[in-house]
């Protein structure tokens, strides 16, 4: 358990004694979820800090018209929605679903708060996790504001180009998963990808995409 919580970032740079003490202060439950089972619904009140110990989840947001947009997939170990545990409106902004069998640690909010206040390193770790989430959500909002499918493809490919440090990148998701991530249909995504390939901006071989014209890709943003 201590190793998992350290990998999640919550117990980073803490001694084993500190970790054991903090864990002993938590009033928690271990909950198990099956694939596609709902873990929380959007607008549920946040009454516990959830930590994904095993498995993978996805976050989805729906608008008033019922259109669903996947925000991201998350792999264990990971704190779920740490930025919404506190604040004037303490509700989940998204629904969270199990991608596979999941094991989740649910820590009582009051006990979690008291333990954070007792340990400065734990405070810093939690603040860093919230900051990382805020930065991610800001990037996601900027991405969703891109109007065209080609702009979203360009944004995604250029980010992967930086992360993988290579002109030939390996797509981390299938086209079906990317379409879900972009909030578009798979045929629309496939058509736009093929048009970029036809115009010699990229070349596609399975899950490998070679960036042939980075300047033109950037022009879509």
C-alpha positions in Angstrom: 0.0 0.0 0.0 2.8 2.5 0.9 4.6 1.9 -2.4 1.4 2.5 -4.4 0.6 5.7 -2.5 4.2 6.9 -3.0 3.9 6.2 -6.8 0.7 8.2 -6.8 2.7 11.2 -5.6 0.8 11.5 -2.3 3.6 10.1 -0.2 6.5 11.4 -2.3 9.7 12.4 -0.4 8.4 11.0 2.9 10.1 8.6 5.3 8.5 5.1 5.9 7.7 6.2 9.5 5.8 9.3 8.1 4.0 7.2 5.6 2.9 4.6 8.1 1.8 7.3 10.5 -0.3 9.1 7.8 -1.8 5.8 6.7 -2.8 4.9 10.3 -4.6 8.3 10.5 -6.7 7.6 7.4 -10.2 6.2 7.9 -10.6 4.5 4.6 -12.4 1.8 2.7 -11.2 -0.3 -0.3 -13.9 -0.5 -3.0 -13.9 -2.7 -6.1 -15.5 -1.8 -9.4 -16.2 -3.9 -12.5 -15.4 -2.8 -16.1 -17.8 0.0 -17.3 -19.2 0.4 -13.8 -19.9 4.0 -12.6 -17.6 5.1 -9.8 -19.0 8.6 -9.4 -21.5 10.7 -11.4 -20.9 14.3 -12.3 -22.3 16.6 -9.7 -22.0 14.0 -6.9 -20.8 15.7 -3.7 -17.1 15.0 -3.0 -17.1 13.5 0.5 -14.0 11.3 0.2 -10.6 11.5 -1.4 -10.6 8.6 -3.9 -7.3 7.0 -4.9 -7.1 4.6 -7.8 -4.9 1.8 -6.6 -5.4 -0.8 -9.4 -6.9 -0.5 -12.9 -7.8 2.3 -15.2 -10.7 4.8 -15.3 -12.0 7.3 -17.8 -13.6 10.7 -17.1 -16.5 11.9 -19.2 -18.4 15.2 -19.3 -21.9 15.7 -20.8 -23.4 19.0 -22.0 -27.0 20.0 -21.7 -27.7 18.5 -25.1 -26.5 15.1 -23.9 -23.3 15.1 -26.0 -20.6 13.3 -24.1 -16.9 14.2 -24.3 -14.2 12.0 -22.8 -11.7 14.1 -20.8 -9.0 11.5 -20.3 -8.1 8.0 -19.3 -6.2 7.5 -16.0 -4.1 4.6 -14.9 -3.3 3.5 -11.4 -2.0 4.8 -9.0 -3.7 8.1 -9.2 -5.7 10.5 -7.0 -9.1 11.1 -8.5 -10.3 14.8 -8.6 -8.1 16.1 -5.7 -8.8 19.7 -6.8 -12.5 19.3 -6.0 -12.2 17.9 -2.5 -12.3 21.5 -1.1 -13.8 24.8 -2.3 -17.2 26.4 -2.2 -18.6 23.9 -4.7 -17.3 20.5 -3.8 -18.8 18.4 -6.5 -17.3 16.1 -9.2 -17.2 18.0 -12.5 -17.2 14.7 -14.5 -18.5 11.2 -14.3 -15.8 8.5 -13.7 -16.2 5.0 -15.2 -14.0 1.9 -14.7 -12.2 0.9 -17.9 -11.3 -2.4 -16.3 -11.5 -4.0 -12.9 -10.6 -1.2 -10.4 -9.6 -1.1 -6.8 -10.1 2.3 -5.2 -9.2 3.6 -1.8 -11.8 6.0 -0.4 -10.5 8.2 2.5 -12.9 10.0 4.8 -12.6 13.8 4.0 -12.3 14.9 7.6 -9.5 12.4 8.4 -7.7 13.2 5.2 -7.8 16.9 5.9 -6.6 16.5 9.5 -3.7 14.3 8.4 -2.6 16.8 5.7 -2.6 19.7 8.2 -0.3 17.6 10.4 2.4 16.9 7.8 4.0 19.7 5.7 5.4 17.3 3.1 2.0 15.7 2.7 0.6 19.2 2.2 3.1 20.0 -0.4 2.5 16.7 -2.3 -1.2 17.3 -2.3 -0.8 20.9 -3.5 1.5 19.7 -6.3 -1.1 17.1 -7.4 -3.8 19.8 -7.5 -1.5 22.1 -9.5 -0.8 19.3 -12.0 -4.5 18.6 -12.4 -5.2 22.3 -12.9 -2.5 22.6 -15.6 -3.9 19.5 -17.3 -7.5 20.8 -17.3 -6.3 24.2 -18.7 -4.6 22.4 -21.6 -7.7 20.3 -22.1 -10.0 23.3 -22.3 -7.6 24.9 -24.8 -7.7 21.7 -26.8 -11.5 21.4 -26.7 -11.8 25.1 -27.9 -10.1 24.1 -31.2 -12.9 24.2 -33.7 -11.7 21.9 -36.5 -10.9 18.2 -36.4 -7.6 18.9 -38.2 -6.7 21.5 -35.5 -7.3 18.8 -32.8 -5.2 16.3 -34.7 -2.4 18.8 -35.2 -2.5 19.7 -31.5 -2.3 16.1 -30.5 0.4 15.1 -32.9 2.6 18.1 -32.1 2.3 17.3 -28.4 3.3 13.7 -29.0 6.2 14.9 -31.2 7.5 16.8 -28.2 6.9 14.0 -25.7 8.4 11.3 -27.9 11.1 13.5 -29.3 10.8 12.0 -32.8 9.3 12.9 -36.1 7.8 9.4 -36.3 5.5 9.0 -33.4 3.6 5.9 -32.1 0.0 6.7 -31.4 -0.8 5.8 -27.7 -4.4 5.1 -28.6 -6.5 3.6 -31.4 -8.4 5.8 -33.8 -11.6 4.9 -32.0 -10.1 6.0 -28.7 -8.8 9.2 -30.3 -12.2 10.0 -31.8 -13.7 9.6 -28.3 -11.0 11.8 -26.8 -11.5 14.5 -29.5 -15.3 14.4 -29.2 -15.8 13.5 -32.9 -17.0 10.4 -34.8 -14.4 7.8 -35.9 -15.3 8.3 -39.6 -14.7 12.0 -39.3 -11.4 11.5 -37.6 -10.3 8.9 -40.2 -11.3 11.2 -43.1 -9.3 14.1 -41.7 -6.3 11.9 -41.0 -6.4 10.6 -44.6 -6.7 14.2 -46.0 -3.6 15.2 -44.0 -1.8 12.1 -45.4 -3.0 12.8 -49.0 -1.6 16.4 -48.7 1.8 15.0 -47.6 1.6 16.6 -44.2 1.8 13.3 -42.4 2.2 9.7 -43.4 0.4 6.8 -41.7 1.4 3.2 -41.2 -0.8 1.5 -38.7 -0.2 3.3 -35.4 2.9 5.0 -36.6 2.5 8.5 -37.9 5.4 10.4 -39.5 5.3 14.2 -39.4 6.3 15.4 -42.9 5.4 19.1 -42.7 5.4 20.4 -39.1 5.1 24.0 -40.2 1.8 23.3 -41.9 0.6 21.3 -38.9 1.2 24.3 -36.7 -0.7 26.5 -39.1 -3.9 24.6 -38.2 -3.7 25.8 -34.5 
